[in-house]
Amino acid sequence: MKIGYARISTIDQNAALQHDALRAAGCETIFEDKVSGSTPKRPGLERALAKLGQGDELIVWRLDRLGRSLPHLIQVIAAIGDKGAGFKSLTESIDTGTAGGRLVFHMMGALAEFERSLIVERTNAGLAAARKRGVRVGRPPALTSAQIKHARKLIDGGEGPGAVAKSLGVSRATLYRAIRV
């Protein structure tokens, strides 16, 4: 049996294109989720995987509809294979029911992992270079040094931390972190 899985990230999106492609591919049943690909809990995907049996095939319109994380994709496709079922992605022409399809999937996975590693390396190198140039990286401090000095003076004078934080427009936790430094 051919089982389809469609996923859209937001309620504003429409899965009609995916459903049309899955029906054209011969899917008898289509499961759907309306969640981000990075969301671990996807009831539609769980139901689709539960329905798979020996000789069945899970079909998606595009690989990124199944998941955005390479480890998750590999885990899901391995679980499909463990059930004796196959996986097919229509857009990328990946079919794990064939040796060539399995090879293409693993090559794409390796390339995606390599690309992610390069992005992380470039990002870290850019941040290190910025720090070396004296650029402060990250969120700006909520309070200036003058505000912190003023807050300490008020608290030492008997003012309550809650009232001081409110007067500065920050939470009490933010005030405590600032005056502790």
N, C-alpha and C positions, 0 to 999 in steps of 0.2 A: 504494500500500500504506500502511496505517496502522500506524505503529510507536510503541509506548508506551515511556515512560521513567518509572521510579519511583525515588525516593531516600528513604532513611531515614537519620537522623543517627547513630543508635547501634544496636548489635546487639540491644539490649533492645526496640527498637521493632519493629512489625510492619507490613509493606507490603501486607497483604491488602486493606485498604480501597482503596488506590491501584490494585492489580491488578484488583479487581472493577470499579472505575469505568472503567479503561482497556479491559477486555474488553467492557464494555457499550457503549463508544464505537466498538467494531469493530476494536480493535488485534489484529493477527495475531501480532505479535512484541512482547515486552515485555523491555526491558533494565532492570537494577536496579543501584544502588550503595548501599553501607552506609557512607557517609562524610558528613562535614559539608559543607554547601553551599558553604562558603568554601574547601574543599580544591580546589586547581587540577587535580590528577590524579584523574580519575574514569573508570575503564575502561569502565563500563557506558554512560556518556554518549558516550564516544569511539566505542564499537562501534555505538551507535544512530545517531550522525551519519554514520559510515562507510557504514552500510547504506542511508541515504537516497539516493534518486535523483529524477529529474525526475517531478513529479506526486505524489510521496509526501508523507506528513504525519507530523510528530513530534507526539505528543500527550502532555501531562502532566496530572496531576490538578489541581495548583495551580502557579502561576507560581514560587513559592519552592522548589519541588522541582527546578526547572531551575538556579537559582542565586540567591544573595542579593545579589549585587553588580549594580547597574544596568549598568555597563560590560560585565560578563561576559554578562549577559542579551542586551544589544544585539549583542554580538559573536557569540554563538551563533545568535541569530535571523537575523542578517545572513548567517552561513555557511549556514544552512538555505536562505535565500532564494537565495543564490548557486548552490545545487545545483538550483534550480527546484522546491524542495519548500516545503511550508507548515508552519506551527506552530499548534497549538491548545492552549489551557489550558482545561480543562473547568470549573473552579470560577469563574474570572473571565470566562468566555465570550469569550475572545480567540481570534480566528481570523485569522491573517495572510494567509489565502487570499482575504480580502475587503478592499476599501479601508477600510471601517468598522473592521474588526478591526485593521488596521495603524494607523489613527488612534488607536484606543483604547489600543493598546500604547504608542505614542509619548507619548500624554497621561499614561498611568499612569507611564511612565518619568520624564517631566519632573516630575510631582508627587512621586515617590519621591525624586528628586535634590534637589528643593526642601526636602522634609522633612528629609533628611539634613543639608543645609546649615544649616537652622534649629537642629537639634540640636547641631551643632558650634559654631555661634555662641553658643547659650545656655550650653553647657558652658564655652567659653572665657571668656565674660562672668562666669560664676559663679566660675571659678578666679581671674580677675583681681580680682574683688571680695573674695574670701577673702584673697588675698595682700595687698590694700590694708588689710584689717582686721588684718593681722599673723598670719594663720593660715598655718602651715607646710603646704604641699601636697605630697603624695607619701608615700613610705615613710619611716617614722621611721629615724633613724640607728641603725646596728647597735651602735655604741659611744658611750658618754657621753664628755664632755670629760675627766672624771676618769679613765676607763679609758684614753683615748688618752694622757693625761699619764703614767699609770702604765706603759703599754706602752713609751713612749719611754724612760723611766727604766730599765726592764728591759733594753731593747735596747742603750742606751748603756753599761749595766753589763756587757755581754758575753753576755747571754741570746740564744739563737737565735730569730729571728722565728717559725719554725714552732712552737716550744714556747710562745712568748708568745701566738700566735694560738690555739693549742689550749687554753691556760689561760683565755682569754677567751671561748671557744666560738664563734669565727669562723674563716673561712678566712684563709689567708695573704694572699690578694689583697685581702680586706676590710681587714685590718690595714694593708697597705701604702697603700691609698687613704686610710685614716683618718689615718695619721701623716704623710702627704705634705701634707695640707692645712694 
